[in-house]
Amino acid sequence: MAVKVLIVDDSGFICKRIKEILEESKDGEGLAEFEVVGIANNGLQAIRLTAALSPDVITMDIEMPLMDGITAVKRIMAETPTPILMFSAMTQVGAQATLDALHAGAVDFLPKRLDEIDADRETAKRLLRRRVRMVALQAGKSKTRSSGAPAKNKTEPAEKSLEKPAKPGIQQTAKQLGALRIMVIAASTGGPVAVQQVLSQVPQSCPLPVIIVQHMPQNFTASFAERLDQLCRIKVREARDGDILEPGTALVAAGGMQLELKGSGVRKSIVLRPKIAGEIYSPCADITLASVARHFQDAVLAVVLTGMGSDGKEGARKLKQVGSIVWAQNEESCTIYGMPKAVIDAGLADNVYSLDEIGRQLSRIT
């Protein structure tokens, strides 16, 4: 069945372009994969059409007349909750507005310009369609569960329940947590809000340096770090090449770059390098976690939060090989249950926690 899409943008050209990109996609049987059920030119129209058409997903611009996209997101999520994919300008102002939209309830975002999604036009089209598809299907399921969907059948085989720890009964004691020397938080889709929620629980007296790997484009991570710094008790800033890891300071991996470590003994510093051929994500959780595993061995806590794909799984594997601790967010509290699921299904999670429980656990690290 085709994914029903409502396009919201005050530019007729952009609406037409998104509609064409979506509707040219066919499934394995040659049927249309997407159906654009409506087009709105401002936030007020978006609210009315969402209620009338019940789309599976909405693509939403930010700057529009009569009512902007952020206000429309707030109204839609309050009145007729629907997965929303924002389209954003790749500027500092655009970044701040996009973070506001995500906080208001939007699921994910993409650049408005195709060449900012990917330099290759056809690749950019595929990525746009994939993102719309995943937001519609996975976020839609998540919202159904959280809004009071019937409980799973109690006779369902135990191995299908993903709410239990991959290794039941493993709990980190205060002594084990006290032996940690660094924490890494990895996230993608839904991550900005999730990271904010858990990091705000970390006490000011936290003795660990923290690295945050959030899939974000260049120009966005600085604004993200500034917002976290305003809301959290520990210091937060965007990582710079050569930064020394410091207790009680969180460094956000810079968008468009890979973050690794160098140094010996207790003094470790940040190395930023450009993405190279074959690397899908930048920043990439697998790359950062592998580097942290080499430098800190069994003294790492990795927290894998909501996100599309499986980035973080191979990095978690390397951490487990040297005896470190890996936590994963549970399905029910994820916006997109991709990255944590990959870690859990591979048997790499020491514990599977809800977002609230992750925050409570991190408040113990003093």
Residue pairs with C-beta under 8 A, 6 or more apart in sequence:
2 31
2 32
2 33
2 34
2 35
3 33
3 34
3 35
3 56
3 57
3 132
3 133
3 136
3 137
4 34
4 35
4 37
4 53
4 54
4 55
4 56
4 57
5 22
5 34
5 35
5 36
5 37
5 55
5 56
5 57
5 58
5 59
5 132
5 136
6 36
6 37
6 38
6 39
6 40
6 46
6 49
6 50
6 53
6 55
6 57
6 58
6 59
6 82
7 15
7 18
7 19
7 36
7 38
7 39
7 40
7 58
7 59
8 39
8 40
8 41
8 42
8 43
8 45
8 46
8 58
8 59
8 60
8 61
8 64
8 69
8 72
9 15
9 18
9 39
9 40
9 41
9 59
9 60
9 61
9 64
9 87
10 41
10 42
10 61
10 63
10 64
10 65
11 61
12 41
14 61
14 87
14 112
15 39
15 41
17 114
18 36
18 59
18 128
19 36
19 39
21 125
21 128
21 129
22 33
22 34
22 36
22 128
22 129
22 132
23 32
23 34
23 35
23 36
25 32
25 33
25 34
25 129
26 32
26 33
27 33
33 129
33 133
34 129
34 132
34 133
37 53
37 55
38 49
38 52
38 53
38 55
40 46
40 48
40 49
41 64
41 65
42 64
42 65
42 66
42 67
42 72
43 64
43 66
43 67
43 68
43 69
43 71
43 72
43 75
44 66
44 67
44 72
46 58
46 60
46 67
46 69
46 72
46 76
47 67
47 72
47 75
47 76
47 79
47 80
49 55
50 58
50 76
50 80
50 82
51 79
51 80
54 80
54 82
55 82
56 82
56 83
56 136
56 137
56 140
57 82
57 83
57 84
57 85
57 132
57 135
57 136
57 139
57 140
58 76
58 82
58 83
58 84
58 85
59 84
59 85
59 86
59 87
59 132
60 69
60 72
60 73
60 84
60 85
60 86
60 87
60 101
60 106
61 69
61 86
61 87
61 112
62 68
62 69
62 70
62 86
62 87
62 88
62 89
62 94
62 97
62 98
62 101
63 69
63 97
64 72
69 86
69 97
69 101
70 97
70 100
70 101
70 104
73 84
73 86
73 101
73 104
73 105
73 106
74 104
74 105
76 82
76 84
76 105
77 84
77 104
77 105
81 105
81 143
81 147
83 107
83 135
83 136
83 139
83 140
83 143
84 101
84 105
84 106
84 107
84 135
85 106
85 107
85 108
85 109
85 110
85 131
85 132
85 135
86 98
86 101
86 102
86 106
86 108
86 109
86 110
87 109
87 110
87 111
87 112
88 94
88 95
88 97
88 98
88 101
88 109
88 110
88 111
88 112
89 111
89 112
90 111
90 113
90 116
90 217
90 218
90 219
90 220
91 219
92 219
92 222
92 223
94 219
95 219
95 220
95 222
95 223
95 224
96 223
96 227
98 109
98 220
99 192
99 220
99 223
99 224
99 227
101 109
102 108
102 109
102 192
102 193
103 192
103 193
103 196
107 135
107 139
107 189
107 190
107 335
107 336
108 131
108 135
108 189
108 190
108 308
108 336
110 117
110 127
110 128
110 131
111 117
111 217
114 121
114 124
114 125
114 128
115 121
115 124
116 217
117 124
117 127
117 128
118 124
118 127
131 308
134 189
134 308
134 336
134 338
135 189
135 336
138 308
138 336
138 337
138 338
139 190
139 335
139 336
142 332
142 334
142 335
142 336
142 337
145 332
146 332
152 161
162 330
162 331
162 337
162 341
162 344
162 345
162 352
163 330
163 331
163 332
163 352
164 352
165 349
165 350
165 351
165 352
166 328
166 343
166 344
166 345
166 347
166 348
166 349
166 350
166 352
167 347
167 349
167 350
170 350
170 351
171 351
172 325
172 350
172 351
172 361
174 364
176 325
177 301
177 364
177 365
179 299
180 208
180 299
180 300
180 301
180 325
180 365
181 208
181 296
181 299
181 300
182 208
182 209
182 210
182 211
182 245
182 292
182 296
182 299
182 300
182 301
183 208
183 209
183 210
183 211
183 300
183 301
183 302
183 303
183 362
183 365
184 210
184 211
184 212
184 213
184 285
184 288
184 289
184 292
184 300
184 301
184 302
184 303
185 195
185 198
185 199
185 210
185 211
185 212
185 213
185 302
185 303
185 305
186 212
186 213
186 214
186 285
186 288
186 289
186 302
186 303
186 304
186 305
186 307
186 311
186 312
186 315
186 339
187 194
187 195
187 212
187 213
187 214
187 215
187 304
187 305
187 306
187 307
187 339
188 214
188 215
188 281
188 306
188 307
188 308
188 309
188 311
188 336
188 338
188 339
189 215
189 306
189 307
189 308
189 335
189 336
189 338
190 305
190 306
190 307
190 334
190 335
190 336
191 214
191 215
191 305
191 306
191 307
192 214
192 216
192 224
193 335
194 305
194 306
194 329
194 335
194 355
195 212
195 214
195 228
195 305
196 227
196 228
196 231
196 232
197 355
197 356
197 359
198 303
198 305
198 355
198 358
198 359
198 362
199 210
199 212
199 228
199 232
199 234
199 236
199 250
199 362
200 231
200 232
200 233
200 359
201 359
201 360
201 362
201 363
202 210
202 232
202 233
202 234
202 250
202 362
202 363
202 365
203 233
203 234
203 363
203 365
203 366
204 233
204 234
204 248
205 248
205 366
206 234
206 247
206 248
206 365
206 366
207 247
207 248
207 365
207 366
208 247
208 248
208 301
208 365
209 245
209 246
209 247
209 248
209 249
209 250
209 251
210 234
210 249
210 250
210 251
211 239
211 245
211 250
211 251
211 253
211 259
211 288
211 292
212 228
212 236
212 250
212 251
212 252
212 253
213 253
213 259
213 283
213 284
213 285
213 288
213 289
214 221
214 224
214 252
214 253
214 283
215 281
215 283
215 307
215 311
216 224
216 255
216 283
217 255
217 256
218 254
218 255
218 256
218 257
219 255
220 255
221 238
221 252
221 253
221 254
221 255
222 238
222 254
224 238
224 252
225 236
225 237
225 238
225 252
226 237
228 236
228 250
228 252
229 235
229 236
229 237
232 250
234 248
234 249
234 250
235 248
235 249
235 250
236 249
236 250
236 251
236 252
237 249
237 250
237 251
237 252
238 251
238 252
238 254
239 251
239 252
239 253
239 254
239 259
239 270
239 272
240 254
240 270
240 272
241 270
241 271
241 272
242 269
242 270
243 251
243 269
243 270
244 267
244 268
244 269
244 270
245 251
245 261
245 268
245 269
245 270
251 259
251 270
253 259
253 283
253 288
254 272
254 283
255 282
255 283
256 274
256 275
256 282
257 272
257 273
257 274
257 275
257 282
257 283
258 272
258 273
258 274
258 275
258 279
258 282
258 283
258 284
258 287
258 288
259 270
259 271
259 272
259 283
259 287
259 288
259 291
260 270
260 271
260 273
260 287
260 288
260 291
261 268
261 269
261 270
261 271
261 291
261 292
261 294
261 295
262 268
262 269
262 271
263 269
263 295
268 295
268 296
274 282
275 282
275 284
279 287
280 309
280 311
281 309
281 311
284 311
285 304
285 311
285 312
285 315
285 339
286 311
286 312
286 313
286 314
286 315
287 315
288 315
289 300
289 302
289 312
289 314
289 315
289 316
289 318
289 319
290 314
290 315
290 318
292 300
292 302
292 315
292 319
293 300
293 315
293 318
293 319
293 321
293 322
293 324
296 324
297 322
297 323
297 324
298 322
298 323
298 324
299 324
300 319
300 324
300 325
301 324
301 325
301 326
301 327
301 365
302 312
302 315
302 316
302 319
302 324
302 325
302 326
302 327
303 327
303 328
303 329
303 358
303 362
304 312
304 316
304 326
304 327
304 328
304 329
304 339
304 340
304 343
304 349
305 329
305 334
305 339
305 340
305 355
305 358
306 329
306 333
306 334
306 335
306 336
306 337
306 338
306 339
306 340
307 336
307 338
307 339
307 340
308 336
308 338
308 339
309 338
309 339
309 342
310 338
310 339
310 342
311 339
312 339
312 342
312 343
313 339
313 342
313 343
313 346
313 348
316 326
316 343
316 346
316 348
316 349
317 346
317 348
319 325
319 326
319 348
320 326
320 348
325 350
326 343
326 348
326 349
326 350
327 349
327 350
327 351
327 352
327 353
327 358
327 361
328 340
328 343
328 344
328 348
328 349
328 351
328 352
328 353
329 340
329 352
329 353
329 354
329 355
329 358
330 340
330 352
330 353
330 354
331 337
331 340
331 341
332 354
333 354
333 355
333 356
334 340
340 349
340 352
343 349
344 352
353 361
